[in-house]
């Protein structure tokens, strides 16, 4: 019996961790407690293991180095998490989501499903600026759900589109889960962001396509805004004209700057065009010139700052100007500047943002410390070998491995947060994926899409809990129309999420079937046969390709020797030598 336990320590240890988590112990303490407990057991049972346990008391000395080394306390990659969290909380507290939903809702209001389109578009924008699922779902649930119910939207559809759009923060950069996945997979955060960008946009497009189909099949479930609700009036043509002016100004600036700035001229030209139209819109509104429509003014003034912040963060990362940590720091400063420009930056906002950032950072740090204790023991009992053998022996090779892993992560995500999954499961899956030849960036993006699906799946989806916390539970009077609005039930929230879960499962299949959506981060491959090396000829050396002197080739020319009959020259112009006397040809030669 003792030998059986000693030789099967890895599966017993993993099962014990699952039991601890199901009982309800905090994840960080479950990891650390299991790691220490099985370390002591492993040291005692090591003589009975037949070599499968490689644990000894001196290994505990490695824990402080792990805690204070580059894996935990000095991890520059994870430093981006508090920066992006702070940025997202400041933007959410400053009312950016409310402004965006109001403006985009007015822009799409005249069409059926306009508010749903606005929620999806704003969800993508919030994902690209905040990267926090809870903030996105709660903000849109508080702001847009009452408006959608006011104008007769189907409750299930309204709940589903809000929850699904909020979870876009899981996969669209600068997602926090992508930072953790990149760290645990040992890959660049910039590459992970570049790989996840196209799948995130494709998923946003699939949501939009679903709303379009539903607006045709069931038009009464998502009516257009009535005329009385379109407070900004009409003005789409004015907005299009303003955009054309901005494009023309950008192109003119690009043509002017191209000779002097080369590759940077396109970015500079676009920046000039955007700044120009933004200044014109502010002046037009502030001075009551009314050259643009009210709708055009509002769209330009509200949309350009978050888009500029997205470029400041993601653009600098993708262009290689800044690391993700530096991009997050710039984003935090940009969020403070945006809040100050709107007059919504206060000490309370900063305190709330700092408190939320500290809580999340401490949460991540404690889980990471517990994961290091657990992994030290788990690797010592050859747990990584057990997991690798278990996964690589699945039928179907690479595809079978991916399907099995996605089912495992999908089920575990019902009970575990994405941070917990990334720190517990991903380090065990990565070696097996690498052994099968799977690109780890593609693998990480696939896991990110999967975790996003689990955020939506009833009855355990975290996004559904966030929406339930802000949706009305009892009937209430609408402050604008005076009508009594029925509450949103938990069943309606769950059923509304089902179509979007199906869309996300389709997205997982597309990511597996078309890996080039992710692999484009590598860029075009270079054929080594097309590389030419041209070296300039060096004076005093034989040309490149000349055979060496030992094989009959000419020796390299000797450098000119110094004239030792003259004093050394230290940079001054040497005096001219006196001219030699002319030979007297009238006399016989003198041989003495």
LOKE-798106 format. One record per residue (C-alpha): residue in three letters; x, y, z. Coordinates in steps of 0.05 Angstrom, whole numbers, padded with zeros to 5 digits, always signed. Layout:
// LOKE-798106
ALAXYZ/...
END
This chain:
// LOKE-798106
UNK+00000+00000+00000/UNK+00056+00049+00018/UNK+00092+00033-00047/UNK+00028+00044-00087/UNK+00018+00113-00055/UNK+00091+00131-00065/UNK+00090+00111-00139/UNK+00024+00148-00152/UNK+00037+00211-00113/UNK+00024+00258-00172/UNK-00049+00238-00186/UNK-00064+00235-00111/UNK-00035+00305-00102/UNK-00075+00333-00160/UNK-00140+00300-00135/UNK-00126+00329-00065/UNK-00120+00399-00095/UNK-00187+00392-00131/UNK-00220+00369-00066/UNK-00192+00428-00028/UNK-00219+00476-00081/UNK-00288+00443-00083/UNK-00293+00448-00007/UNK-00283+00523-00015/UNK-00214+00538+00011/UNK-00181+00599-00020/UNK-00140+00580-00081/UNK-00074+00609-00058/UNK-00077+00573+00009/UNK-00101+00508-00023/UNK-00041+00509-00069/UNK+00010+00525-00015/UNK-00020+00476+00036/UNK-00021+00418-00014/UNK+00049+00434-00036/UNK+00078+00434+00034/UNK+00037+00374+00059/UNK+00056+00329+00001/UNK+00128+00354+00004/UNK+00134+00325+00075/UNK+00098+00261+00054/UNK+00142+00255-00008/UNK+00207+00261+00031/UNK+00184+00206+00079/UNK+00159+00160+00023/UNK+00217+00173-00025/UNK+00254+00107-00008/UNK+00191+00067-00028/UNK+00178+00103-00094/UNK+00226+00066-00138/UNK+00257+00132-00161/UNK+00192+00167-00179/UNK+00199+00217-00121/UNK+00258+00266-00123/UNK+00247+00307-00060/UNK+00295+00325-00004/UNK+00295+00375+00052/UNK+00347+00422+00020/UNK+00298+00434-00038/UNK+00257+00479+00009/UNK+00314+00529+00005/UNK+00294+00542-00067/UNK+00227+00573-00046/UNK+00254+00641-00024/UNK+00293+00647-00089/UNK+00229+00631-00127/UNK+00189+00682-00087/UNK+00238+00740-00093/UNK+00268+00721-00160/UNK+00244+00735-00231/UNK+00184+00687-00225/UNK+00143+00726-00173/UNK+00166+00790-00139/UNK+00213+00813-00193/UNK+00170+00792-00252/UNK+00169+00851-00300/UNK+00115+00819-00343/UNK+00064+00816-00287/UNK+00078+00888-00270/UNK+00032+00906-00329/UNK-00029+00879-00290/UNK-00035+00935-00239/UNK-00023+00987-00293/UNK-00079+00961-00338/UNK-00125+00950-00278/UNK-00115+01021-00254/UNK-00127+01048-00324/UNK-00192+01008-00331/UNK-00220+01028-00263/UNK-00204+01102-00274/UNK-00239+01101-00342/UNK-00299+01064-00314/UNK-00305+01112-00255/UNK-00297+01173-00301/UNK-00360+01156-00340/UNK-00329+01137-00406/UNK-00375+01077-00415/UNK-00436+01121-00404/UNK-00414+01172-00455/UNK-00397+01118-00506/UNK-00462+01081-00498/UNK-00504+01144-00503/UNK-00467+01169-00565/UNK-00462+01103-00603/UNK-00534+01087-00584/UNK-00556+01152-00617/UNK-00513+01136-00678/UNK-00543+01067-00689/UNK-00611+01084-00659/UNK-00650+01092-00724/UNK-00638+01019-00745/UNK-00669+00957-00715/UNK-00622+00928-00662/UNK-00585+00994-00659/UNK-00577+00991-00584/UNK-00550+00920-00588/UNK-00500+00941-00641/UNK-00479+00999-00595/UNK-00469+00951-00537/UNK-00425+00905-00578/UNK-00384+00964-00606/UNK-00376+00996-00537/UNK-00359+00928-00507/UNK-00302+00921-00557/UNK-00278+00992-00542/UNK-00281+00980-00467/UNK-00244+00914-00476/UNK-00189+00951-00514/UNK-00182+01004-00460/UNK-00199+00970-00394/UNK-00184+00896-00403/UNK-00228+00880-00342/UNK-00291+00837-00352/UNK-00326+00856-00288/UNK-00320+00931-00301/UNK-00346+00923-00373/UNK-00406+00880-00355/UNK-00427+00920-00294/UNK-00420+00987-00330/UNK-00461+00966-00390/UNK-00511+00930-00346/UNK-00523+00992-00305/UNK-00528+01039-00365/UNK-00555+01002-00425/UNK-00600+00948-00396/UNK-00653+00998-00369/UNK-00652+01035-00436/UNK-00661+00970-00476/UNK-00719+00949-00431/UNK-00750+01018-00436/UNK-00756+01013-00512/UNK-00782+00942-00515/UNK-00721+00898-00526/UNK-00729+00824-00511/UNK-00702+00812-00441/UNK-00663+00749-00460/UNK-00630+00782-00519/UNK-00613+00845-00481/UNK-00582+00805-00424/UNK-00543+00760-00471/UNK-00513+00815-00513/UNK-00491+00855-00452/UNK-00458+00795-00418/UNK-00425+00772-00483/UNK-00399+00841-00501/UNK-00369+00849-00432/UNK-00330+00784-00439/UNK-00294+00811-00500/UNK-00245+00840-00449/UNK-00220+00768-00441/UNK-00192+00762-00511/UNK-00184+00833-00540/UNK-00117+00864-00519/UNK-00097+00890-00468/UNK-00131+00831-00434/UNK-00104+00813-00366/UNK-00112+00739-00379/UNK-00067+00744-00440/UNK-00013+00775-00396/UNK-00016+00717-00347/UNK-00019+00665-00403/UNK+00042+00695-00437/UNK+00080+00694-00371/UNK+00062+00622-00355/UNK+00077+00598-00426/UNK+00143+00635-00428/UNK+00125+00677-00489/UNK+00124+00751-00504/UNK+00062+00790-00483/UNK+00068+00831-00547/UNK+00065+00768-00589/UNK+00005+00743-00548/UNK-00031+00809-00560/UNK-00016+00808-00635/UNK-00040+00736-00640/UNK-00105+00750-00602/UNK-00124+00813-00641/UNK-00155+00780-00702/UNK-00194+00726-00663/UNK-00222+00782-00619/UNK-00245+00822-00679/UNK-00274+00761-00713/UNK-00314+00744-00650/UNK-00340+00815-00647/UNK-00362+00808-00720/UNK-00398+00742-00704/UNK-00437+00777-00648/UNK-00456+00832-00697/UNK-00477+00782-00750/UNK-00522+00746-00700/UNK-00557+00812-00682/UNK-00566+00827-00756/UNK-00598+00759-00768/UNK-00643+00765-00707/UNK-00665+00835-00728/UNK-00690+00804-00793/UNK-00720+00740-00764/UNK-00750+00772-00701/UNK-00755+00847-00715/UNK-00802+00860-00656/UNK-00749+00835-00606/UNK-00704+00894-00620/UNK-00741+00956-00645/UNK-00708+01020-00669/UNK-00706+01080-00623/UNK-00768+01124-00630/UNK-00759+01194-00657/UNK-00770+01225-00588/UNK-00711+01187-00561/UNK-00662+01210-00614/UNK-00638+01271-00575/UNK-00580+01285-00622/UNK-00625+01286-00683/UNK-00600+01268-00752/UNK-00531+01284-00779/UNK-00498+01222-00807/UNK-00481+01258-00872/UNK-00446+01312-00832/UNK-00407+01259-00795/UNK-00386+01225-00860/UNK-00364+01293-00888/UNK-00322+01306-00826/UNK-00289+01238-00833/UNK-00273+01252-00906/UNK-00241+01318-00887/UNK-00200+01282-00834/UNK-00177+01229-00884/UNK-00159+01283-00935/UNK-00119+01322-00883/UNK-00084+01258-00861/UNK-00065+01241-00933/UNK-00040+01311-00947/UNK+00003+01310-00884/UNK+00030+01242-00903/UNK+00051+01265-00972/UNK+00084+01326-00942/UNK+00121+01288-00888/UNK+00140+01226-00928/UNK+00206+01252-00956/UNK+00233+01272-00888/UNK+00203+01219-00841/UNK+00199+01157-00885/UNK+00163+01099-00851/UNK+00136+01143-00795/UNK+00100+01190-00842/UNK+00036+01149-00843/UNK+00029+01150-00767/UNK+00045+01224-00764/UNK-00003+01240-00820/UNK-00060+01202-00788/UNK-00046+01236-00721/UNK-00049+01305-00753/UNK-00115+01289-00787/UNK-00147+01263-00723/UNK-00122+01321-00680/UNK-00147+01371-00733/UNK-00218+01343-00736/UNK-00220+01337-00659/UNK-00200+01410-00650/UNK-00250+01432-00703/UNK-00306+01393-00669/UNK-00290+01423-00601/UNK-00287+01493-00630/UNK-00351+01482-00669/UNK-00388+01461-00607/UNK-00357+01511-00559/UNK-00365+01572-00603/UNK-00435+01551-00629/UNK-00412+01555-00701/UNK-00454+01494-00717/UNK-00415+01477-00779/UNK-00425+01403-00760/UNK-00488+01369-00737/UNK-00496+01355-00662/UNK-00488+01281-00676/UNK-00422+01291-00713/UNK-00396+01335-00657/UNK-00414+01285-00603/UNK-00387+01224-00639/UNK-00320+01258-00654/UNK-00311+01287-00585/UNK-00330+01223-00549/UNK-00296+01172-00593/UNK-00228+01202-00608/UNK-00200+01203-00536/UNK-00210+01128-00523/UNK-00186+01111-00593/UNK-00124+01154-00581/UNK-00114+01117-00515/UNK-00120+01050-00551/UNK-00066+01072-00600/UNK-00023+01098-00543/UNK-00025+01030-00509/UNK-00032+00978-00564/UNK-00001+01017-00621/UNK+00064+01028-00584/UNK+00066+00955-00563/UNK+00053+00928-00634/UNK+00102+00977-00665/UNK+00156+00956-00616/UNK+00162+01025-00586/UNK+00143+01003-00516/UNK+00138+00939-00476/UNK+00070+00918-00448/UNK+00090+00943-00379/UNK+00110+01011-00408/UNK+00047+01013-00450/UNK+00005+00999-00388/UNK+00040+01056-00351/UNK+00026+01104-00408/UNK-00046+01080-00409/UNK-00054+01094-00335/UNK-00027+01165-00344/UNK-00072+01173-00406/UNK-00133+01151-00366/UNK-00119+01202-00312/UNK-00111+01256-00366/UNK-00177+01236-00399/UNK-00214+01238-00332/UNK-00183+01306-00316/UNK-00203+01334-00384/UNK-00275+01314-00371/UNK-00273+01345-00302/UNK-00287+01277-00269/UNK-00220+01265-00236/UNK-00227+01269-00161/UNK-00191+01241-00100/UNK-00248+01191-00090/UNK-00238+01164-00161/UNK-00163+01155-00149/UNK-00175+01122-00082/UNK-00224+01073-00111/UNK-00178+01057-00169/UNK-00118+01047-00123/UNK-00158+01002-00076/UNK-00184+00958-00132/UNK-00115+00954-00163/UNK-00084+00934-00097/UNK-00135+00880-00084/UNK-00127+00849-00153/UNK-00051+00853-00151/UNK-00049+00821-00082/UNK-00096+00767-00106/UNK-00051+00750-00165/UNK+00012+00752-00122/UNK-00014+00705-00069/UNK-00039+00656-00121/UNK+00029+00658-00156/UNK+00066+00645-00090/UNK+00020+00586-00075/UNK+00030+00560-00146/UNK+00106+00561-00137/UNK+00101+00519-00074/UNK+00054+00470-00108/UNK+00096+00464-00171/UNK+00160+00451-00131/UNK+00129+00389-00100/UNK+00089+00369-00161/UNK+00151+00369-00205/UNK+00189+00333-00150/UNK+00140+00274-00153/UNK+00145+00274-00230/UNK+00075+00303-00237/UNK+00094+00339-00301/UNK+00115+00271-00331/UNK+00048+00241-00310/UNK+00008+00298-00341/UNK+00050+00299-00405/UNK+00042+00224-00414/UNK-00033+00229-00400/UNK-00045+00284-00451/UNK+00001+00261-00506/UNK-00029+00191-00505/UNK-00099+00218-00522/UNK-00125+00191-00589/UNK-00124+00238-00648/UNK-00055+00267-00639/UNK-00053+00343-00639/UNK-00128+00353-00652/UNK-00147+00302-00599/UNK-00101+00337-00549/UNK-00132+00405-00565/UNK-00203+00378-00558/UNK-00187+00344-00492/UNK-00152+00405-00463/UNK-00209+00451-00484/UNK-00260+00406-00451/UNK-00218+00403-00387/UNK-00208+00479-00384/UNK-00282+00491-00402/UNK-00305+00449-00342/UNK-00253+00475-00293/UNK-00270+00547-00311/UNK-00339+00537-00280/UNK-00305+00537-00212/UNK-00239+00573-00221/UNK-00223+00644-00241/UNK-00179+00654-00303/UNK-00120+00675-00258/UNK-00126+00610-00220/UNK-00131+00569-00284/UNK-00071+00603-00314/UNK-00027+00591-00253/UNK-00050+00519-00238/UNK-00068+00486-00304/UNK-00028+00522-00358/UNK+00041+00504-00331/UNK+00020+00431-00333/UNK-00008+00434-00404/UNK+00047+00475-00437/UNK+00102+00421-00438/UNK+00055+00371-00471/UNK+00033+00422-00523/UNK+00105+00440-00537/UNK+00124+00367-00545/UNK+00068+00358-00597/UNK+00096+00417-00637/UNK+00038+00464-00621/UNK+00056+00538-00624/UNK+00048+00564-00553/UNK+00020+00632-00574/UNK-00035+00597-00613/UNK-00046+00551-00554/UNK-00051+00610-00506/UNK-00101+00648-00550/UNK-00143+00584-00556/UNK-00144+00577-00480/UNK-00163+00651-00475/UNK-00223+00642-00521/UNK-00243+00580-00482/UNK-00240+00616-00415/UNK-00283+00671-00445/UNK-00335+00618-00463/UNK-00335+00593-00392/UNK-00348+00665-00368/UNK-00415+00661-00406/UNK-00437+00589-00393/UNK-00497+00582-00346/UNK-00504+00568-00289/UNK-00432+00583-00268/UNK-00411+00639-00315/UNK-00379+00697-00277/UNK-00405+00748-00328/UNK-00476+00725-00314/UNK-00465+00735-00239/UNK-00439+00806-00253/UNK-00501+00822-00294/UNK-00548+00791-00243/UNK-00518+00836-00190/UNK-00539+00900-00226/UNK-00602+00878-00263/UNK-00669+00897-00231/UNK-00698+00843-00186/UNK-00765+00877-00172/UNK-00812+00919-00216/UNK-00793+00992-00220/UNK-00820+01057-00251/UNK-00780+01083-00310/UNK-00758+01154-00294/UNK-00768+01178-00366/UNK-00833+01145-00389/UNK-00865+01133-00322/UNK-00883+01062-00342/UNK-00873+01003-00296/UNK-00817+00958-00320/UNK-00817+00884-00302/UNK-00753+00856-00272/UNK-00703+00812-00307/UNK-00704+00741-00280/UNK-00644+00696-00272/UNK-00673+00647-00322/UNK-00678+00702-00375/UNK-00605+00720-00364/UNK-00584+00646-00370/UNK-00626+00633-00433/UNK-00602+00697-00464/UNK-00530+00674-00457/UNK-00540+00607-00493/UNK-00536+00633-00566/UNK-00473+00672-00550/UNK-00442+00610-00517/UNK-00455+00573-00582/UNK-00422+00630-00621/UNK-00361+00625-00576/UNK-00357+00550-00585/UNK-00358+00563-00660/UNK-00301+00612-00649/UNK-00260+00558-00613/UNK-00270+00513-00674/UNK-00249+00569-00721/UNK-00186+00582-00680/UNK-00168+00508-00684/UNK-00186+00502-00758/UNK-00152+00567-00781/UNK-00089+00577-00738/UNK-00065+00631-00786/UNK-00113+00679-00751/UNK-00064+00675-00693/UNK+00001+00656-00727/UNK+00003+00720-00766/UNK+00042+00749-00707/UNK+00103+00715-00735/UNK+00103+00755-00800/UNK+00127+00729-00867/UNK+00178+00673-00867/UNK+00246+00688-00898/UNK+00279+00637-00944/UNK+00352+00630-00923/UNK+00371+00617-00995/UNK+00352+00688-01014/UNK+00399+00720-00964/UNK+00460+00754-00995/UNK+00519+00779-00955/UNK+00559+00835-00988/UNK+00621+00858-00953/UNK+00662+00918-00977/UNK+00734+00904-01001/UNK+00784+00920-00947/UNK+00849+00953-00968/UNK+00909+00908-00959/UNK+00868+00844-00961/UNK+00853+00796-01018/UNK+00783+00800-01047/UNK+00729+00755-01016/UNK+00731+00686-01048/UNK+00805+00687-01067/UNK+00840+00621-01049/UNK+00890+00626-00992/UNK+00964+00633-01009/UNK+00979+00561-00988/UNK+00937+00537-01047/UNK+00972+00579-01098/UNK+00932+00643-01092/UNK+00965+00711-01091/UNK+00987+00738-01025/UNK+00950+00799-00999/UNK+00983+00864-01014/UNK+01030+00887-00959/UNK+01012+00953-00926/UNK+01057+01011-00943/UNK+01118+01015-00898/UNK+01133+01077-00857/UNK+01190+01123-00880/UNK+01238+01117-00821/UNK+01284+01170-00850/UNK+01234+01224-00830/UNK+01212+01246-00761/UNK+01144+01221-00739/UNK+01082+01260-00761/UNK+01031+01276-00706/UNK+00978+01306-00751/UNK+01017+01366-00778/UNK+01031+01374-00852/UNK+01102+01348-00863/UNK+01151+01396-00896/UNK+01164+01386-00969/UNK+01226+01348-00987/UNK+01280+01389-01024/UNK+01282+01374-01098/UNK+01339+01328-01120/UNK+01393+01363-01163/UNK+01386+01351-01238/UNK+01435+01301-01269/UNK+01492+01333-01309/UNK+01492+01293-01374/UNK+01555+01329-01400/UNK+01599+01290-01351/UNK+01615+01215-01352/UNK+01579+01174-01299/UNK+01610+01167-01231/UNK+01609+01096-01201/UNK+01645+01113-01136/
END
